Amino acid sequence: MSKPITGVINANVVESDIIDDIFNNGVDLDYEAYIAEHGEEAAEDYESEGPTMLLGFQKDEDGLWDVDENAEYSLKYNGDCATIQVVHSKYVKKDCVYCSPCYPGQGDLETGHGSLIAYSLKKEDISENASPETKTGITQL
C-alpha cells in the first residue's frame, strides 16, 4: 500500500465527541502565537474567532509540533472554515478523490469512488448525518 495522504473532512459531519476532544485536549495555535507576542499576562485578553487547533501532536526537540505516532489521530482543526485535516491516523479511507484547490494534494474524506488512500477518522466518529459514502472504504491500519 502506498503512503496515505492527509484526509480532509467537514467538522459538521463528525461526532461531537471528536470536536469536544479537540477543544478540551488540543493545542490552540492562535493562542500560543498570541501569548508569544503579548506575554502570559495578556492571556485573559485573548479572543478567538476561529481557532486553529492541533490534536495528537507533540513538540519535537526544536519546539515544533510533530505527529504523535502513538496517538489514534493527529488532526488539525481549522476553525475559520470548520474543517479537520487528518494528517496521521490508525485508519485510512481507500476510495478518496483529491480535495478542491483549498487543500491541494489532500484527500476528500466525504467522497467515494476514487482511488486515493487518505488518513481518516474511524467510522464511529463520523455522524449519522454524513452521506453514506463518507463511511465507505475506511479500514484500520
C-alpha positions, 0 to 999 in steps of 0.5 A: 500500500502506498503512503496515505495522504492527509484526509480532509473532512467537514467538522459538521459531519463528525461526532461531537465527541471528536470536536469536544476532544479537540477543544478540551485536549488540543493545542490552540495555535492562535493562542500560543502565537498570541501569548508569544507576542503579548506575554502570559499576562495578556492571556485573559485578553485573548479572543478567538474567532476561529481557532486553529487547533492541533490534536495528537501532536507533540513538540519535537526537540526544536519546539515544533509540533510533530505527529504523535505516532502513538496517538489514534489521530493527529488532526488539525482543526481549522476553525475559520472554515470548520474543517479537520485535516487528518494528517496521521491516523490508525485508519485510512479511507481507500476510495478518496478523490483529491480535495478542491484547490483549498487543500491541494494534494489532500484527500476528500474524506466525504467522497467515494469512488476514487482511488486515493488512500487518505488518513481518516477518522474511524467510522464511529466518529463520523455522524449519522448525518454524513452521506453514506459514502463518507463511511465507505472504504475506511479500514484500520491500519 
